[in-house]
Amino acid sequence: MRLDKRYETLKLEEPAEHVLRVTLNRPEASNAMNTQMGHDKLDLFDALCADPALYRCIILTGAGERAFCAGGDLKQRQGMTDAQWQAQHLVFERGVRAMLACPIPIIGAINGAAYGGGCELTLSCDFAYASSTARFALTEVTLGIMPGAGGTQNMPRAVGIKRAKEILLTGLPFTAQQALEWGVVNRVCEPGALQAEVLATAARIAGNAPLSTRQIKHSINTGMQMDLASALMFEIEAYNRLPPTEDRREGVTAFNEKRKPVFKGK
């Protein structure tokens, strides 16, 4: 593997060239996030942020067919002091920030229930496909807390303010089809076809120029925080980094020679 790491709660695979599949691997606990998973996820995405040339696309999914991620592990949290709870949550917060900062495109393969933090992980992907059996919810309001891993910010950006308030204030679950209609996911797949469809899209992205995909992601994410005039200027700054690259010359040459380009990320 390009990334020579082993984790207690994550399974890493390379199902296609330049593609990394990250599986949340606690199926006995519905892939709920405990402290170890928080540390594992933070370490992984810190490493990917530090060396984005390792991969060209990432798939994030859950082990088994029942759950993508059930959120925070409430069994582990039972009896925690306030300080212990907040210390654990800081690890989760840092993990989400590292994931959002990752230059490599991330596709969610939502194979089952995505509740609480699992729903927030879905929203933190660049986009996601879901099994038709998947269910989503931000249930924190029913537990005396609130989303703290991007849920109150990423959900309204995905579905609009009024829909987000309904989801967040009721804590009610919604279906994969509703997630599609509202903009939480991009596609609903039959359970047995989910991984293949996500992998096909990941392989398509991985076959494109990696410097281009990273600059596009950076331009969208940063530009969406700006007014339009500033965002257009930022886009040109991102664009101007690409004409001097070997990949740009290879792409144009391959087009004129009617062959598939061989991109090297240079």
Phi and psi restraints in degrees (value plus and minus 20) as a CYANA .aco file:
   2 ARG   PHI     -84.6   -44.6
   2 ARG   PSI     -61.4   -21.4
   3 LEU   PHI    -118.8   -78.8
   3 LEU   PSI      86.7   126.7
   4 ASP   PHI    -109.2   -69.2
   4 ASP   PSI      53.4    93.4
   5 LYS   PHI    -154.3  -114.3
   5 LYS   PSI     128.9   168.9
   6 ARG   PHI    -148.0  -108.0
   6 ARG   PSI     116.7   156.7
   7 TYR   PHI    -148.6  -108.6
   7 TYR   PSI     129.5   169.5
   8 GLU   PHI     -90.0   -50.0
   8 GLU   PSI     -54.8   -14.8
   9 THR   PHI    -135.9   -95.9
   9 THR   PSI     -19.5    20.5
  10 LEU   PHI    -144.5  -104.5
  10 LEU   PSI     120.9   160.9
  11 LYS   PHI    -130.0   -90.0
  11 LYS   PSI     106.0   146.0
  12 LEU   PHI    -129.4   -89.4
  12 LEU   PSI     112.8   152.8
  13 GLU   PHI    -159.7  -119.7
  13 GLU   PSI     139.8   179.8
  14 GLU   PHI    -140.7  -100.7
  14 GLU   PSI      65.0   105.0
  15 PRO   PHI     -94.9   -54.9
  15 PRO   PSI     -33.6     6.4
  16 ALA   PHI    -173.9  -133.9
  16 ALA   PSI     144.2   184.2
  17 GLU   PHI     -79.4   -39.4
  17 GLU   PSI     109.6   149.6
  18 HIS   PHI      51.4    91.4
  18 HIS   PSI     -10.9    29.1
  19 VAL   PHI    -132.8   -92.8
  19 VAL   PSI     111.8   151.8
  20 LEU   PHI    -131.4   -91.4
  20 LEU   PSI     105.7   145.7
  21 ARG   PHI    -123.8   -83.8
  21 ARG   PSI     104.4   144.4
  22 VAL   PHI    -129.1   -89.1
  22 VAL   PSI      98.6   138.6
  23 THR   PHI    -130.5   -90.5
  23 THR   PSI     101.7   141.7
  24 LEU   PHI     -86.4   -46.4
  24 LEU   PSI      99.0   139.0
  25 ASN   PHI    -140.8  -100.8
  25 ASN   PSI      43.0    83.0
  26 ARG   PHI    -152.3  -112.3
  26 ARG   PSI      39.8    79.8
  27 PRO   PHI     -80.3   -40.3
  27 PRO   PSI     -48.3    -8.3
  28 GLU   PHI     -86.8   -46.8
  28 GLU   PSI     -38.1     1.9
  29 ALA   PHI    -139.4   -99.4
  29 ALA   PSI       7.9    47.9
  30 SER   PHI      34.6    74.6
  30 SER   PSI      12.0    52.0
  31 ASN   PHI      37.4    77.4
  31 ASN   PSI       9.3    49.3
  32 ALA   PHI     -83.8   -43.8
  32 ALA   PSI     131.1   171.1
  33 MET   PHI    -107.8   -67.8
  33 MET   PSI      93.3   133.3
  34 ASN   PHI    -119.5   -79.5
  34 ASN   PSI    -198.2  -158.2
  35 THR   PHI     -80.9   -40.9
  35 THR   PSI     -60.2   -20.2
  36 GLN   PHI     -82.7   -42.7
  36 GLN   PSI     -62.6   -22.6
  37 MET   PHI     -83.3   -43.3
  37 MET   PSI     -57.5   -17.5
  38 GLY   PHI     -79.8   -39.8
  38 GLY   PSI     -66.1   -26.1
  39 HIS   PHI     -85.8   -45.8
  39 HIS   PSI     -60.5   -20.5
  40 ASP   PHI     -82.7   -42.7
  40 ASP   PSI     -66.4   -26.4
  41 LYS   PHI     -86.4   -46.4
  41 LYS   PSI     -59.8   -19.8
  42 LEU   PHI     -83.0   -43.0
  42 LEU   PSI     -65.1   -25.1
  43 ASP   PHI     -82.7   -42.7
  43 ASP   PSI     -62.6   -22.6
  44 LEU   PHI     -82.4   -42.4
  44 LEU   PSI     -71.6   -31.6
  45 PHE   PHI     -93.8   -53.8
  45 PHE   PSI     -46.6    -6.6
  46 ASP   PHI     -81.9   -41.9
  46 ASP   PSI     -62.4   -22.4
  47 ALA   PHI     -85.0   -45.0
  47 ALA   PSI     -60.1   -20.1
  48 LEU   PHI     -90.3   -50.3
  48 LEU   PSI     -55.3   -15.3
  49 CYS   PHI     -85.7   -45.7
  49 CYS   PSI     -57.0   -17.0
  50 ALA   PHI     -92.2   -52.2
  50 ALA   PSI     -47.0    -7.0
  51 ASP   PHI    -161.0  -121.0
  51 ASP   PSI      53.3    93.3
  52 PRO   PHI     -87.4   -47.4
  52 PRO   PSI     -31.7     8.3
  53 ALA   PHI     -95.4   -55.4
  53 ALA   PSI     -26.6    13.4
  54 LEU   PHI     -81.6   -41.6
  54 LEU   PSI     -59.7   -19.7
  55 TYR   PHI    -161.0  -121.0
  55 TYR   PSI     145.0   185.0
  56 ARG   PHI    -132.9   -92.9
  56 ARG   PSI     -33.0     7.0
  57 CYS   PHI    -178.7  -138.7
  57 CYS   PSI     126.5   166.5
  58 ILE   PHI    -142.4  -102.4
  58 ILE   PSI     118.3   158.3
  59 ILE   PHI    -131.1   -91.1
  59 ILE   PSI     111.8   151.8
  60 LEU   PHI    -135.5   -95.5
  60 LEU   PSI     103.6   143.6
  61 THR   PHI    -165.2  -125.2
  61 THR   PSI    -198.4  -158.4
  62 GLY   PHI    -140.8  -100.8
  62 GLY   PSI     133.3   173.3
  63 ALA   PHI     -94.2   -54.2
  63 ALA   PSI     122.9   162.9
  64 GLY   PHI      64.0   104.0
  64 GLY   PSI    -195.0  -155.0
  65 GLU   PHI    -132.1   -92.1
  65 GLU   PSI     -27.6    12.4
  66 ARG   PHI    -106.6   -66.6
  66 ARG   PSI     -57.1   -17.1
  67 ALA   PHI    -163.8  -123.8
  67 ALA   PSI     120.4   160.4
  68 PHE   PHI     -99.0   -59.0
  68 PHE   PSI     -78.1   -38.1
  69 CYS   PHI    -184.7  -144.7
  69 CYS   PSI     106.1   146.1
  70 ALA   PHI    -105.8   -65.8
  70 ALA   PSI     -10.8    29.2
  71 GLY   PHI      73.7   113.7
  71 GLY   PSI    -175.2  -135.2
  72 GLY   PHI     -88.6   -48.6
  72 GLY   PSI     125.6   165.6
  73 ASP   PHI     -97.5   -57.5
  73 ASP   PSI      79.8   119.8
  74 LEU   PHI     -91.3   -51.3
  74 LEU   PSI     -43.6    -3.6
  75 LYS   PHI     -86.8   -46.8
  75 LYS   PSI     -62.0   -22.0
  76 GLN   PHI     -87.7   -47.7
  76 GLN   PSI     -53.6   -13.6
  77 ARG   PHI     -96.0   -56.0
  77 ARG   PSI     -39.8     0.2
  78 GLN   PHI     -77.9   -37.9
  78 GLN   PSI     102.6   142.6
  79 GLY   PHI      68.0   108.0
  79 GLY   PSI     -23.3    16.7
  80 MET   PHI     -84.0   -44.0
  80 MET   PSI     124.3   164.3
  81 THR   PHI     -92.7   -52.7
  81 THR   PSI     144.9   184.9
  82 ASP   PHI     -77.7   -37.7
  82 ASP   PSI     -61.5   -21.5
  83 ALA   PHI     -85.5   -45.5
  83 ALA   PSI     -60.3   -20.3
  84 GLN   PHI     -85.6   -45.6
  84 GLN   PSI     -61.7   -21.7
  85 TRP   PHI     -80.2   -40.2
  85 TRP   PSI     -68.3   -28.3
  86 GLN   PHI     -88.9   -48.9
  86 GLN   PSI     -54.5   -14.5
  87 ALA   PHI     -85.2   -45.2
  87 ALA   PSI     -61.4   -21.4
  88 GLN   PHI     -83.9   -43.9
  88 GLN   PSI     -63.8   -23.8
  89 HIS   PHI     -85.3   -45.3
  89 HIS   PSI     -51.1   -11.1
  90 LEU   PHI     -81.3   -41.3
  90 LEU   PSI     -57.6   -17.6
  91 VAL   PHI     -83.0   -43.0
  91 VAL   PSI     -63.9   -23.9
  92 PHE   PHI     -82.1   -42.1
  92 PHE   PSI     -63.9   -23.9
  93 GLU   PHI     -79.6   -39.6
  93 GLU   PSI     -66.2   -26.2
  94 ARG   PHI     -83.7   -43.7
  94 ARG   PSI     -56.6   -16.6
  95 GLY   PHI     -83.7   -43.7
  95 GLY   PSI     -62.5   -22.5
  96 VAL   PHI     -85.5   -45.5
  96 VAL   PSI     -62.5   -22.5
  97 ARG   PHI     -82.5   -42.5
  97 ARG   PSI     -58.9   -18.9
  98 ALA   PHI     -85.3   -45.3
  98 ALA   PSI     -58.6   -18.6
  99 MET   PHI     -85.4   -45.4
  99 MET   PSI     -64.7   -24.7
 100 LEU   PHI     -85.9   -45.9
 100 LEU   PSI     -50.9   -10.9
 101 ALA   PHI    -102.2   -62.2
 101 ALA   PSI     -30.8     9.2
 102 CYS   PHI     -83.3   -43.3
 102 CYS   PSI     104.3   144.3
 103 PRO   PHI     -90.8   -50.8
 103 PRO   PSI     -39.2     0.8
 104 ILE   PHI    -100.3   -60.3
 104 ILE   PSI     113.6   153.6
 105 PRO   PHI     -77.9   -37.9
 105 PRO   PSI     116.1   156.1
 106 ILE   PHI    -140.2  -100.2
 106 ILE   PSI     104.9   144.9
 107 ILE   PHI    -130.2   -90.2
 107 ILE   PSI     108.7   148.7
 108 GLY   PHI    -104.4   -64.4
 108 GLY   PSI     114.8   154.8
 109 ALA   PHI    -133.9   -93.9
 109 ALA   PSI      72.1   112.1
 110 ILE   PHI    -108.4   -68.4
 110 ILE   PSI      78.9   118.9
 111 ASN   PHI    -111.1   -71.1
 111 ASN   PSI     -23.8    16.2
 112 GLY   PHI    -193.1  -153.1
 112 GLY   PSI    -171.4  -131.4
 113 ALA   PHI     -78.4   -38.4
 113 ALA   PSI     112.7   152.7
 114 ALA   PHI    -147.8  -107.8
 114 ALA   PSI      65.9   105.9
 115 TYR   PHI    -128.9   -88.9
 115 TYR   PSI     129.7   169.7
 116 GLY   PHI      33.8    73.8
 116 GLY   PSI    -141.3  -101.3
 117 GLY   PHI     -79.9   -39.9
 117 GLY   PSI     -46.2    -6.2
 118 GLY   PHI     -87.0   -47.0
 118 GLY   PSI     -57.0   -17.0
 119 CYS   PHI     -88.3   -48.3
 119 CYS   PSI     -58.7   -18.7
 120 GLU   PHI     -85.1   -45.1
 120 GLU   PSI     -57.1   -17.1
 121 LEU   PHI     -82.4   -42.4
 121 LEU   PSI     -60.9   -20.9
 122 THR   PHI     -76.6   -36.6
 122 THR   PSI     -67.1   -27.1
 123 LEU   PHI     -87.8   -47.8
 123 LEU   PSI     -43.3    -3.3
 124 SER   PHI    -102.1   -62.1
 124 SER   PSI     -33.4     6.6
 125 CYS   PHI     -91.5   -51.5
 125 CYS   PSI     138.1   178.1
 126 ASP   PHI     -85.5   -45.5
 126 ASP   PSI     -58.0   -18.0
 127 PHE   PHI    -183.3  -143.3
 127 PHE   PSI     150.6   190.6
 128 ALA   PHI    -166.5  -126.5
 128 ALA   PSI     128.5   168.5
 129 TYR   PHI    -129.8   -89.8
 129 TYR   PSI     129.1   169.1
 130 ALA   PHI    -149.5  -109.5
 130 ALA   PSI     125.6   165.6
 131 SER   PHI     -85.5   -45.5
 131 SER   PSI     127.5   167.5
 132 SER   PHI     -82.6   -42.6
 132 SER   PSI     -38.1     1.9
 133 THR   PHI    -110.8   -70.8
 133 THR   PSI     -23.1    16.9
 134 ALA   PHI     -88.7   -48.7
 134 ALA   PSI     129.9   169.9
 135 ARG   PHI    -153.0  -113.0
 135 ARG   PSI     129.8   169.8
 136 PHE   PHI    -149.5  -109.5
 136 PHE   PSI     128.4   168.4
 137 ALA   PHI    -188.5  -148.5
 137 ALA   PSI     129.2   169.2
 138 LEU   PHI    -132.4   -92.4
 138 LEU   PSI      74.8   114.8
 139 THR   PHI    -115.6   -75.6
 139 THR   PSI     -13.9    26.1
 140 GLU   PHI     -76.6   -36.6
 140 GLU   PSI     -55.2   -15.2
 141 VAL   PHI     -82.9   -42.9
 141 VAL   PSI     -43.7    -3.7
 142 THR   PHI    -101.8   -61.8
 142 THR   PSI     -26.2    13.8
 143 LEU   PHI    -133.4   -93.4
 143 LEU   PSI     -16.0    24.0
 144 GLY   PHI      63.4   103.4
 144 GLY   PSI      -6.2    33.8
 145 ILE   PHI    -146.8  -106.8
 145 ILE   PSI    -183.1  -143.1
 146 MET   PHI    -166.8  -126.8
 146 MET   PSI     142.3   182.3
 147 PRO   PHI     -78.2   -38.2
 147 PRO   PSI     115.7   155.7
 148 GLY   PHI    -154.6  -114.6
 148 GLY   PSI      -3.3    36.7
 149 ALA   PHI    -146.0  -106.0
 149 ALA   PSI      20.0    60.0
 150 GLY   PHI      79.5   119.5
 150 GLY   PSI     -24.0    16.0
 151 GLY   PHI     -81.5   -41.5
 151 GLY   PSI     -60.1   -20.1
 152 THR   PHI     -96.8   -56.8
 152 THR   PSI     -30.5     9.5
 153 GLN   PHI    -126.3   -86.3
 153 GLN   PSI     -63.7   -23.7
 154 ASN   PHI     -98.0   -58.0
 154 ASN   PSI     -52.6   -12.6
 155 MET   PHI     -85.0   -45.0
 155 MET   PSI     -69.0   -29.0
 156 PRO   PHI     -84.0   -44.0
 156 PRO   PSI     -48.3    -8.3
 157 ARG   PHI     -90.1   -50.1
 157 ARG   PSI     -46.5    -6.5
 158 ALA   PHI    -106.1   -66.1
 158 ALA   PSI     -62.9   -22.9
 159 VAL   PHI    -136.5   -96.5
 159 VAL   PSI     -27.0    13.0
 160 GLY   PHI      77.6   117.6
 160 GLY   PSI     137.4   177.4
 161 ILE   PHI     -85.7   -45.7
 161 ILE   PSI     -67.3   -27.3
 162 LYS   PHI     -88.3   -48.3
 162 LYS   PSI     -61.6   -21.6
 163 ARG   PHI     -84.7   -44.7
 163 ARG   PSI     -60.8   -20.8
 164 ALA   PHI     -82.3   -42.3
 164 ALA   PSI     -62.4   -22.4
 165 LYS   PHI     -81.6   -41.6
 165 LYS   PSI     -59.7   -19.7
 166 GLU   PHI     -82.5   -42.5
 166 GLU   PSI     -66.4   -26.4
 167 ILE   PHI     -82.6   -42.6
 167 ILE   PSI     -65.8   -25.8
 168 LEU   PHI     -94.4   -54.4
 168 LEU   PSI     -56.8   -16.8
 169 LEU   PHI    -104.0   -64.0
 169 LEU   PSI     -43.5    -3.5
 170 THR   PHI    -111.7   -71.7
 170 THR   PSI     -51.7   -11.7
 171 GLY   PHI      51.6    91.6
 171 GLY   PSI      -8.6    31.4
 172 LEU   PHI     -98.0   -58.0
 172 LEU   PSI     125.0   165.0
 173 PRO   PHI     -94.7   -54.7
 173 PRO   PSI     138.6   178.6
 174 PHE   PHI    -157.9  -117.9
 174 PHE   PSI     139.4   179.4
 175 THR   PHI    -105.7   -65.7
 175 THR   PSI     149.9   189.9
 176 ALA   PHI     -82.2   -42.2
 176 ALA   PSI     -58.3   -18.3
 177 GLN   PHI     -85.8   -45.8
 177 GLN   PSI     -60.8   -20.8
 178 GLN   PHI     -84.6   -44.6
 178 GLN   PSI     -60.4   -20.4
 179 ALA   PHI     -78.7   -38.7
 179 ALA   PSI     -58.0   -18.0
 180 LEU   PHI     -86.8   -46.8
 180 LEU   PSI     -68.5   -28.5
 181 GLU   PHI     -84.7   -44.7
 181 GLU   PSI     -51.7   -11.7
 182 TRP   PHI    -110.1   -70.1
 182 TRP   PSI     -34.0     6.0
 183 GLY   PHI      81.0   121.0
 183 GLY   PSI      -8.5    31.5
 184 VAL   PHI     -96.5   -56.5
 184 VAL   PSI     -58.1   -18.1
 185 VAL   PHI    -145.5  -105.5
 185 VAL   PSI     142.6   182.6
 186 ASN   PHI    -117.3   -77.3
 186 ASN   PSI     -42.7    -2.7
 187 ARG   PHI    -175.4  -135.4
 187 ARG   PSI     124.9   164.9
 188 VAL   PHI    -130.3   -90.3
 188 VAL   PSI     110.1   150.1
 189 CYS   PHI    -140.9  -100.9
 189 CYS   PSI     135.8   175.8
 190 GLU   PHI     -85.0   -45.0
 190 GLU   PSI     124.5   164.5
 191 PRO   PHI     -70.4   -30.4
 191 PRO   PSI     -62.5   -22.5
 192 GLY   PHI     -94.1   -54.1
 192 GLY   PSI     -32.2     7.8
 193 ALA   PHI    -125.5   -85.5
 193 ALA   PSI     -27.5    12.5
 194 LEU   PHI     -76.8   -36.8
 194 LEU   PSI     -74.8   -34.8
 195 GLN   PHI     -82.6   -42.6
 195 GLN   PSI     -58.8   -18.8
 196 ALA   PHI     -86.2   -46.2
 196 ALA   PSI     -60.7   -20.7
 197 GLU   PHI     -89.3   -49.3
 197 GLU   PSI     -61.0   -21.0
 198 VAL   PHI     -84.0   -44.0
 198 VAL   PSI     -63.3   -23.3
 199 LEU   PHI     -83.4   -43.4
 199 LEU   PSI     -58.0   -18.0
 200 ALA   PHI     -81.3   -41.3
 200 ALA   PSI     -62.5   -22.5
 201 THR   PHI     -88.6   -48.6
 201 THR   PSI     -61.3   -21.3
 202 ALA   PHI     -81.8   -41.8
 202 ALA   PSI     -62.0   -22.0
 203 ALA   PHI     -85.8   -45.8
 203 ALA   PSI     -56.3   -16.3
 204 ARG   PHI     -82.6   -42.6
 204 ARG   PSI     -65.9   -25.9
 205 ILE   PHI     -83.9   -43.9
 205 ILE   PSI     -62.8   -22.8
 206 ALA   PHI     -85.0   -45.0
 206 ALA   PSI     -42.6    -2.6
 207 GLY   PHI    -102.2   -62.2
 207 GLY   PSI     -31.3     8.7
 208 ASN   PHI    -105.9   -65.9
 208 ASN   PSI     151.4   191.4
 209 ALA   PHI     -85.9   -45.9
 209 ALA   PSI      98.1   138.1
 210 PRO   PHI     -85.1   -45.1
 210 PRO   PSI     -54.2   -14.2
 211 LEU   PHI     -85.7   -45.7
 211 LEU   PSI     -55.7   -15.7
 212 SER   PHI     -86.6   -46.6
 212 SER   PSI     -66.2   -26.2
 213 THR   PHI     -84.0   -44.0
 213 THR   PSI     -58.7   -18.7
 214 ARG   PHI     -88.8   -48.8
 214 ARG   PSI     -59.6   -19.6
 215 GLN   PHI     -88.0   -48.0
 215 GLN   PSI     -57.3   -17.3
 216 ILE   PHI     -83.1   -43.1
 216 ILE   PSI     -67.1   -27.1
 217 LYS   PHI     -80.2   -40.2
 217 LYS   PSI     -64.6   -24.6
 218 HIS   PHI     -82.8   -42.8
 218 HIS   PSI     -62.2   -22.2
 219 SER   PHI     -85.6   -45.6
 219 SER   PSI     -63.0   -23.0
 220 ILE   PHI     -85.0   -45.0
 220 ILE   PSI     -72.2   -32.2
 221 ASN   PHI     -82.2   -42.2
 221 ASN   PSI     -61.6   -21.6
 222 THR   PHI     -96.3   -56.3
 222 THR   PSI     -62.7   -22.7
 223 GLY   PHI     -82.9   -42.9
 223 GLY   PSI     -50.6   -10.6
 224 MET   PHI     -88.9   -48.9
 224 MET   PSI     -33.5     6.5
 225 GLN   PHI    -114.9   -74.9
 225 GLN   PSI     -16.7    23.3
 226 MET   PHI    -137.0   -97.0
 226 MET   PSI     146.1   186.1
 227 ASP   PHI     -90.6   -50.6
 227 ASP   PSI     141.2   181.2
 228 LEU   PHI     -80.4   -40.4
 228 LEU   PSI     -63.5   -23.5
 229 ALA   PHI     -81.7   -41.7
 229 ALA   PSI     -62.9   -22.9
 230 SER   PHI     -87.7   -47.7
 230 SER   PSI     -58.3   -18.3
 231 ALA   PHI     -85.3   -45.3
 231 ALA   PSI     -58.1   -18.1
 232 LEU   PHI     -85.5   -45.5
 232 LEU   PSI     -57.5   -17.5
 233 MET   PHI     -86.3   -46.3
 233 MET   PSI     -60.1   -20.1
 234 PHE   PHI     -84.3   -44.3
 234 PHE   PSI     -59.5   -19.5
 235 GLU   PHI     -78.2   -38.2
 235 GLU   PSI     -63.0   -23.0
 236 ILE   PHI     -86.3   -46.3
 236 ILE   PSI     -56.6   -16.6
 237 GLU   PHI     -81.7   -41.7
 237 GLU   PSI     -61.6   -21.6
 238 ALA   PHI     -86.4   -46.4
 238 ALA   PSI     -63.7   -23.7
 239 TYR   PHI     -79.2   -39.2
 239 TYR   PSI     -63.2   -23.2
 240 ASN   PHI     -88.0   -48.0
 240 ASN   PSI     -31.4     8.6
 241 ARG   PHI     -99.2   -59.2
 241 ARG   PSI     -32.9     7.1
 242 LEU   PHI    -114.5   -74.5
 242 LEU   PSI     -58.1   -18.1
 243 PRO   PHI     -73.8   -33.8
 243 PRO   PSI     -54.2   -14.2
 244 PRO   PHI     -98.4   -58.4
 244 PRO   PSI     -19.2    20.8
 245 THR   PHI    -105.4   -65.4
 245 THR   PSI     135.8   175.8
 246 GLU   PHI     -82.6   -42.6
 246 GLU   PSI     -57.6   -17.6
 247 ASP   PHI     -82.8   -42.8
 247 ASP   PSI     -57.2   -17.2
 248 ARG   PHI     -83.2   -43.2
 248 ARG   PSI     -63.8   -23.8
 249 ARG   PHI     -85.9   -45.9
 249 ARG   PSI     -59.3   -19.3
 250 GLU   PHI     -85.3   -45.3
 250 GLU   PSI     -61.6   -21.6
 251 GLY   PHI     -81.7   -41.7
 251 GLY   PSI     -64.8   -24.8
 252 VAL   PHI     -89.2   -49.2
 252 VAL   PSI     -61.2   -21.2
 253 THR   PHI     -82.8   -42.8
 253 THR   PSI     -65.0   -25.0
 254 ALA   PHI     -82.6   -42.6
 254 ALA   PSI     -58.7   -18.7
 255 PHE   PHI     -80.7   -40.7
 255 PHE   PSI     -66.3   -26.3
 256 ASN   PHI     -92.2   -52.2
 256 ASN   PSI     -45.9    -5.9
 257 GLU   PHI    -111.5   -71.5
 257 GLU   PSI     -17.7    22.3
 258 LYS   PHI      36.0    76.0
 258 LYS   PSI      29.0    69.0
 259 ARG   PHI    -155.9  -115.9
 259 ARG   PSI     148.4   188.4
 260 LYS   PHI     -97.7   -57.7
 260 LYS   PSI     111.1   151.1
 261 PRO   PHI     -91.0   -51.0
 261 PRO   PSI     130.1   170.1
 262 VAL   PHI    -131.6   -91.6
 262 VAL   PSI      78.5   118.5
 263 PHE   PHI    -107.4   -67.4
 263 PHE   PSI     121.2   161.2
 264 LYS   PHI    -137.7   -97.7
 264 LYS   PSI     -20.7    19.3
 265 GLY   PHI      51.4    91.4
 265 GLY   PSI      10.8    50.8
